């Protein structure tokens, strides 16, 4: 669940801001990221591993999906947006202003 939430945060919020002197988002207050109040309910089920012997018996080893869940989330969000609108978003985070800009550029 944590990695999926991180992926959602990357897709919609996280952006390092710069000015002429360097990075301006230097702390957790100014760095945009998803907060629990903004997060949807996510349910991730364990995966049973049958390819690795387990001393507790066959089929008893369960592993979480872990960090691999982080990478596909921004692409999944962009694909969902494309399915809904026919407009591609190719840059994260997919902020409201970027969404409006992409829709406007596509004439929608």
Phi and psi restraints in degrees (value plus and minus 20) as a CYANA .aco file:
   2 UNK   PHI     -84.0   -44.0
   2 UNK   PSI     -64.1   -24.1
   3 UNK   PHI     -87.2   -47.2
   3 UNK   PSI     -58.6   -18.6
   4 UNK   PHI     -83.3   -43.3
   4 UNK   PSI     -59.3   -19.3
   5 UNK   PHI     -86.4   -46.4
   5 UNK   PSI     -60.0   -20.0
   6 UNK   PHI     -82.3   -42.3
   6 UNK   PSI     -61.0   -21.0
   7 UNK   PHI     -83.3   -43.3
   7 UNK   PSI     -60.3   -20.3
   8 UNK   PHI     -84.9   -44.9
   8 UNK   PSI     -58.6   -18.6
   9 UNK   PHI     -84.1   -44.1
   9 UNK   PSI     -61.8   -21.8
  10 UNK   PHI     -82.8   -42.8
  10 UNK   PSI     -60.5   -20.5
  11 UNK   PHI     -86.7   -46.7
  11 UNK   PSI     -57.3   -17.3
  12 UNK   PHI    -131.9   -91.9
  12 UNK   PSI     -41.8    -1.8
  13 UNK   PHI    -147.4  -107.4
  13 UNK   PSI     -68.7   -28.7
  14 UNK   PHI     -88.5   -48.5
  14 UNK   PSI     106.3   146.3
  15 UNK   PHI    -175.7  -135.7
  15 UNK   PSI     109.6   149.6
  16 UNK   PHI    -107.1   -67.1
  16 UNK   PSI     104.2   144.2
  17 UNK   PHI    -119.4   -79.4
  17 UNK   PSI     123.3   163.3
  18 UNK   PHI    -146.5  -106.5
  18 UNK   PSI     136.2   176.2
  19 UNK   PHI    -153.0  -113.0
  19 UNK   PSI    -187.6  -147.6
  20 UNK   PHI     -84.5   -44.5
  20 UNK   PSI     -42.7    -2.7
  21 UNK   PHI    -111.4   -71.4
  21 UNK   PSI     -37.5     2.5
  22 UNK   PHI     122.3   162.3
  22 UNK   PSI    -174.7  -134.7
  23 UNK   PHI     -91.3   -51.3
  23 UNK   PSI     112.7   152.7
  24 UNK   PHI    -125.0   -85.0
  24 UNK   PSI     -36.5     3.5
  25 UNK   PHI    -115.2   -75.2
  25 UNK   PSI      63.5   103.5
  26 UNK   PHI    -121.3   -81.3
  26 UNK   PSI     -26.0    14.0
  27 UNK   PHI    -159.6  -119.6
  27 UNK   PSI     153.3   193.3
  28 UNK   PHI     -90.1   -50.1
  28 UNK   PSI     -36.5     3.5
  29 UNK   PHI     -98.4   -58.4
  29 UNK   PSI     -63.2   -23.2
  30 UNK   PHI    -110.1   -70.1
  30 UNK   PSI     -33.5     6.5
  31 UNK   PHI    -105.6   -65.6
  31 UNK   PSI      98.1   138.1
  32 UNK   PHI     -94.3   -54.3
  32 UNK   PSI     108.0   148.0
  33 UNK   PHI    -172.5  -132.5
  33 UNK   PSI     143.0   183.0
  34 UNK   PHI     -86.7   -46.7
  34 UNK   PSI     122.8   162.8
  35 UNK   PHI    -132.7   -92.7
  35 UNK   PSI     137.8   177.8
  36 UNK   PHI     -75.8   -35.8
  36 UNK   PSI     -56.4   -16.4
  37 UNK   PHI     -86.4   -46.4
  37 UNK   PSI     -42.4    -2.4
  38 UNK   PHI    -115.7   -75.7
  38 UNK   PSI     -28.5    11.5
  39 UNK   PHI    -104.9   -64.9
  39 UNK   PSI     119.2   159.2
  40 UNK   PHI     -99.0   -59.0
  40 UNK   PSI     145.1   185.1
  41 UNK   PHI     -93.3   -53.3
  41 UNK   PSI     110.3   150.3
  42 UNK   PHI    -143.7  -103.7
  42 UNK   PSI     111.5   151.5
  43 UNK   PHI    -140.8  -100.8
  43 UNK   PSI      97.3   137.3
  44 UNK   PHI    -136.9   -96.9
  44 UNK   PSI     109.5   149.5
  45 UNK   PHI    -118.1   -78.1
  45 UNK   PSI     127.4   167.4
  46 UNK   PHI     -85.6   -45.6
  46 UNK   PSI     135.5   175.5
  47 UNK   PHI    -127.7   -87.7
  47 UNK   PSI     107.0   147.0
  48 UNK   PHI    -104.6   -64.6
  48 UNK   PSI     107.6   147.6
  49 UNK   PHI    -116.2   -76.2
  49 UNK   PSI     101.6   141.6
  50 UNK   PHI    -128.0   -88.0
  50 UNK   PSI     -27.3    12.7
  51 UNK   PHI    -109.7   -69.7
  51 UNK   PSI     -26.4    13.6
  52 UNK   PHI    -139.4   -99.4
  52 UNK   PSI     101.5   141.5
  53 UNK   PHI     -81.1   -41.1
  53 UNK   PSI     120.6   160.6
  54 UNK   PHI    -147.3  -107.3
  54 UNK   PSI     109.3   149.3
  55 UNK   PHI     -80.4   -40.4
  55 UNK   PSI     -41.5    -1.5
  56 UNK   PHI     -98.5   -58.5
  56 UNK   PSI     -28.3    11.7
  57 UNK   PHI     103.2   143.2
  57 UNK   PSI     142.6   182.6
  58 UNK   PHI     -84.9   -44.9
  58 UNK   PSI     118.6   158.6
  59 UNK   PHI      53.6    93.6
  59 UNK   PSI     -10.3    29.7
  60 UNK   PHI    -118.0   -78.0
  60 UNK   PSI     -26.8    13.2
  61 UNK   PHI    -105.7   -65.7
  61 UNK   PSI     100.5   140.5
  62 UNK   PHI    -140.0  -100.0
  62 UNK   PSI     114.2   154.2
  63 UNK   PHI    -146.4  -106.4
  63 UNK   PSI     130.8   170.8
  64 UNK   PHI     -98.9   -58.9
  64 UNK   PSI     147.6   187.6
  65 UNK   PHI     -98.1   -58.1
  65 UNK   PSI     -40.6    -0.6
  66 UNK   PHI      38.3    78.3
  66 UNK   PSI    -173.5  -133.5
  67 UNK   PHI     -80.9   -40.9
  67 UNK   PSI     -47.4    -7.4
  68 UNK   PHI     -77.0   -37.0
  68 UNK   PSI     -40.6    -0.6
  69 UNK   PHI     -89.7   -49.7
  69 UNK   PSI     -38.0     2.0
  70 UNK   PHI     -90.2   -50.2
  70 UNK   PSI     -65.4   -25.4
  71 UNK   PHI     -83.3   -43.3
  71 UNK   PSI     -64.7   -24.7
  72 UNK   PHI     -99.2   -59.2
  72 UNK   PSI     -30.5     9.5
  73 UNK   PHI     -84.0   -44.0
  73 UNK   PSI     -68.7   -28.7
  74 UNK   PHI     -78.3   -38.3
  74 UNK   PSI     -59.3   -19.3
  75 UNK   PHI     -86.4   -46.4
  75 UNK   PSI     -58.4   -18.4
  76 UNK   PHI     -84.8   -44.8
  76 UNK   PSI     -60.1   -20.1
  77 UNK   PHI     -84.4   -44.4
  77 UNK   PSI     -64.7   -24.7
  78 UNK   PHI     -83.0   -43.0
  78 UNK   PSI     -60.4   -20.4
  79 UNK   PHI     -87.3   -47.3
  79 UNK   PSI     -57.5   -17.5
  80 UNK   PHI     -83.4   -43.4
  80 UNK   PSI     -60.7   -20.7
  81 UNK   PHI     -83.0   -43.0
  81 UNK   PSI     -63.2   -23.2
  82 UNK   PHI     -82.2   -42.2
  82 UNK   PSI     -64.1   -24.1
  83 UNK   PHI     -80.7   -40.7
  83 UNK   PSI     -56.2   -16.2
  84 UNK   PHI     -98.8   -58.8
  84 UNK   PSI     -51.1   -11.1
  85 UNK   PHI    -142.1  -102.1
  85 UNK   PSI     -41.0    -1.0
  86 UNK   PHI      60.4   100.4
  86 UNK   PSI     -10.2    29.8
  87 UNK   PHI    -134.5   -94.5
  87 UNK   PSI     112.5   152.5
  88 UNK   PHI    -107.6   -67.6
  88 UNK   PSI     114.0   154.0
  89 UNK   PHI    -126.5   -86.5
  89 UNK   PSI     103.5   143.5
  90 UNK   PHI    -136.9   -96.9
  90 UNK   PSI      -9.6    30.4
  91 UNK   PHI    -158.6  -118.6
  91 UNK   PSI     114.2   154.2
  92 UNK   PHI    -126.8   -86.8
  92 UNK   PSI     128.9   168.9
  93 UNK   PHI     -98.4   -58.4
  93 UNK   PSI     131.6   171.6
  94 UNK   PHI    -107.9   -67.9
  94 UNK   PSI      55.2    95.2
  95 UNK   PHI     -96.6   -56.6
  95 UNK   PSI     142.0   182.0
  96 UNK   PHI     -74.4   -34.4
  96 UNK   PSI     -59.2   -19.2
  97 UNK   PHI     -88.1   -48.1
  97 UNK   PSI     -56.4   -16.4
  98 UNK   PHI     -89.2   -49.2
  98 UNK   PSI     -58.2   -18.2
  99 UNK   PHI     -83.0   -43.0
  99 UNK   PSI     -68.3   -28.3
 100 UNK   PHI     -79.3   -39.3
 100 UNK   PSI     -62.9   -22.9
 101 UNK   PHI     -82.8   -42.8
 101 UNK   PSI     -62.4   -22.4
 102 UNK   PHI     -86.4   -46.4
 102 UNK   PSI     -60.6   -20.6
 103 UNK   PHI     -85.7   -45.7
 103 UNK   PSI     -61.7   -21.7
 104 UNK   PHI     -84.8   -44.8
 104 UNK   PSI     -64.1   -24.1
 105 UNK   PHI     -82.6   -42.6
 105 UNK   PSI     -50.5   -10.5
 106 UNK   PHI    -107.1   -67.1
 106 UNK   PSI     -20.4    19.6
 107 UNK   PHI      55.9    95.9
 107 UNK   PSI       9.2    49.2
